């Protein structure tokens, strides 16, 4: 009787494990990358003029310089706040005026994978 009970428990555990694996496989989803981030110092990034529509930077020291377009939906953030392009440029200008400010301030550029357009610029001091 004890041997039969042990086989029943083992069988139940095996069936449970198989069901969990099936549920996990059915629920598995492939995440599509829609955005990628590039982290730069402020002095590695050429920002647009007040009414500009593009930024320019090199992703690595040996990479060529690339231009990425902004869009009407591009988000500009600094100090945890969302800003207009003009406000963002003002903040970055003030940071760059500080000694070694542009060399130490980090800007994260978020790019749409499909289009290469800038979705967000985030200044992190």
Sine and cosine of phi, psi and omega as CSV:
sin_phi,cos_phi,sin_psi,cos_psi,sin_omega,cos_omega
0.00,0.00,-0.66,0.75,0.01,-1.00
-0.90,0.43,-0.63,0.78,0.02,-1.00
-0.91,0.42,-0.65,0.76,0.02,-1.00
-0.90,0.43,-0.66,0.75,0.02,-1.00
-0.90,0.44,-0.68,0.74,0.03,-1.00
-0.88,0.47,-0.64,0.77,0.04,-1.00
-0.92,0.39,-0.62,0.78,0.02,-1.00
-0.89,0.45,-0.69,0.72,0.02,-1.00
-0.90,0.44,-0.70,0.71,0.00,-1.00
-0.89,0.46,-0.67,0.74,0.02,-1.00
-0.90,0.43,-0.68,0.73,0.02,-1.00
-0.88,0.47,-0.69,0.73,0.04,-1.00
-0.89,0.45,-0.66,0.75,0.00,-1.00
-0.90,0.43,-0.70,0.71,0.03,-1.00
-0.90,0.43,-0.67,0.74,0.02,-1.00
-0.88,0.47,-0.71,0.71,0.03,-1.00
-0.88,0.47,-0.69,0.72,0.02,-1.00
-0.88,0.48,-0.68,0.74,0.02,-1.00
-0.91,0.42,-0.65,0.76,0.04,-1.00
-0.89,0.45,-0.64,0.77,0.04,-1.00
-0.91,0.41,-0.63,0.78,0.04,-1.00
-0.91,0.42,-0.70,0.71,0.01,-1.00
-0.89,0.45,-0.68,0.73,0.00,-1.00
-0.89,0.45,-0.68,0.73,0.00,-1.00
-0.92,0.40,-0.64,0.77,0.00,-1.00
-0.94,0.34,-0.54,0.84,-0.03,-1.00
-1.00,0.03,-0.13,0.99,-0.02,-1.00
-0.92,0.39,0.70,-0.71,0.00,-1.00
-0.79,-0.61,0.52,-0.86,0.07,-1.00
-1.00,-0.08,0.84,-0.55,0.03,-1.00
-1.00,0.10,0.80,-0.60,0.02,-1.00
-1.00,-0.04,0.75,-0.67,0.04,-1.00
-0.98,0.22,0.88,-0.48,-0.01,-1.00
-0.95,-0.30,-0.28,0.96,-0.06,-1.00
-0.56,-0.83,0.57,-0.82,0.10,-0.99
-0.76,-0.65,0.44,-0.90,-0.07,-1.00
-0.91,-0.42,0.60,-0.80,0.09,-1.00
-0.81,-0.58,0.82,-0.57,-0.02,-1.00
-0.98,-0.20,0.81,-0.58,-0.05,-1.00
-0.71,-0.71,0.33,-0.94,0.22,-0.98
-0.99,0.10,0.38,-0.93,-0.05,-1.00
-0.85,0.53,-0.57,0.82,-0.01,-1.00
-0.96,0.27,-0.15,0.99,0.06,-1.00
-1.00,-0.03,-0.02,1.00,-0.13,-0.99
-0.87,-0.50,0.75,-0.66,0.13,-0.99
-0.99,-0.17,0.92,-0.39,-0.01,-1.00
-1.00,0.06,0.34,-0.94,0.00,-1.00
-0.96,0.27,0.26,-0.97,0.18,-0.98
-0.93,0.38,0.09,-1.00,-0.08,-1.00
-0.79,0.61,-0.56,0.83,0.01,-1.00
-0.90,-0.43,0.34,0.94,-0.05,-1.00
-0.96,0.28,0.16,-0.99,-0.06,-1.00
-0.73,-0.68,0.29,0.96,-0.03,-1.00
-0.48,-0.88,0.41,-0.91,0.14,-0.99
-0.85,-0.52,0.27,-0.96,-0.03,-1.00
-0.64,-0.77,0.67,-0.74,0.05,-1.00
-0.27,-0.96,0.21,-0.98,0.11,-0.99
-0.94,-0.34,0.74,-0.68,0.01,-1.00
-0.98,0.21,-0.35,0.94,0.05,-1.00
-0.48,-0.88,0.29,-0.96,-0.04,-1.00
-0.86,0.51,-0.51,0.86,-0.02,-1.00
-0.99,-0.14,-0.06,1.00,0.01,-1.00
-0.98,0.21,0.46,-0.89,0.10,-0.99
-0.96,0.28,0.39,-0.92,0.03,-1.00
-0.95,0.30,0.68,-0.74,-0.03,-1.00
-0.84,-0.55,0.54,-0.84,0.04,-1.00
-0.96,-0.29,0.71,-0.70,0.04,-1.00
-0.78,-0.62,0.75,-0.66,-0.05,-1.00
-0.99,0.16,0.58,-0.81,0.17,-0.99
-1.00,0.05,0.26,-0.97,0.10,-1.00
-0.74,-0.67,0.09,-1.00,0.03,-1.00
-0.89,0.46,-0.38,0.92,-0.02,-1.00
-0.99,-0.13,0.07,1.00,0.04,-1.00
-0.88,0.48,0.71,-0.70,-0.02,-1.00
-0.97,-0.24,0.70,-0.72,0.02,-1.00
-0.90,-0.43,0.81,-0.58,-0.05,-1.00
-0.76,-0.65,0.63,-0.78,0.10,-0.99
-0.46,-0.89,0.65,-0.76,0.01,-1.00
0.80,0.61,0.58,0.81,0.05,-1.00
0.97,0.24,0.14,0.99,-0.01,-1.00
-0.89,-0.46,0.53,-0.85,0.08,-1.00
-1.00,0.03,0.75,-0.66,-0.09,-1.00
-0.82,-0.57,0.27,-0.96,0.18,-0.98
-0.97,0.23,0.21,-0.98,0.03,-1.00
-0.85,0.52,-0.71,0.70,-0.02,-1.00
-0.89,0.46,-0.66,0.75,0.04,-1.00
-0.90,0.44,-0.68,0.73,0.01,-1.00
-0.88,0.48,-0.69,0.72,0.02,-1.00
-0.89,0.45,-0.61,0.79,0.05,-1.00
-0.89,0.45,-0.69,0.72,0.03,-1.00
-0.90,0.44,-0.72,0.69,-0.02,-1.00
-0.91,0.42,-0.57,0.82,0.04,-1.00
-0.91,0.42,-0.69,0.72,0.03,-1.00
-0.90,0.44,-0.64,0.77,0.04,-1.00
-0.90,0.43,-0.68,0.73,-0.04,-1.00
-0.92,0.40,-0.43,0.90,0.01,-1.00
-0.96,0.27,-0.33,0.94,0.01,-1.00
-0.96,0.26,0.50,-0.86,0.04,-1.00
-0.84,0.54,0.83,-0.57,-0.02,-1.00
0.85,0.53,0.30,0.95,-0.01,-1.00
-0.88,0.47,-0.72,0.69,-0.03,-1.00
-0.94,0.33,-0.45,0.89,0.00,-1.00
-0.98,0.18,-0.35,0.94,-0.05,-1.00
-0.96,-0.28,-0.44,0.90,-0.01,-1.00
-0.95,0.31,0.70,-0.72,-0.02,-1.00
-0.98,-0.22,0.71,-0.70,0.12,-0.99
-0.87,-0.50,0.80,-0.60,0.07,-1.00
-0.98,-0.20,0.84,-0.55,0.00,-1.00
-0.98,-0.22,0.85,-0.53,0.04,-1.00
-0.97,-0.22,0.81,-0.58,-0.06,-1.00
-0.89,-0.45,0.66,-0.75,0.13,-0.99
-0.94,0.35,0.81,-0.58,-0.07,-1.00
-0.89,0.45,-0.65,0.76,-0.08,-1.00
-0.95,0.31,-0.63,0.77,-0.13,-0.99
-0.95,-0.31,-0.34,0.94,-0.07,-1.00
0.98,0.19,0.02,1.00,0.01,-1.00
-0.96,0.27,0.48,-0.88,0.02,-1.00
-0.98,0.21,0.85,-0.53,0.04,-1.00
-1.00,-0.06,-0.50,0.87,-0.06,-1.00
-0.35,-0.93,0.60,-0.80,0.15,-0.99
-0.85,-0.52,0.81,-0.59,-0.05,-1.00
-0.81,-0.58,0.89,-0.46,0.03,-1.00
-1.00,0.02,0.81,-0.58,0.06,-1.00
-0.84,-0.54,0.93,-0.38,-0.03,-1.00
-1.00,0.04,0.00,0.00,0.00,0.00
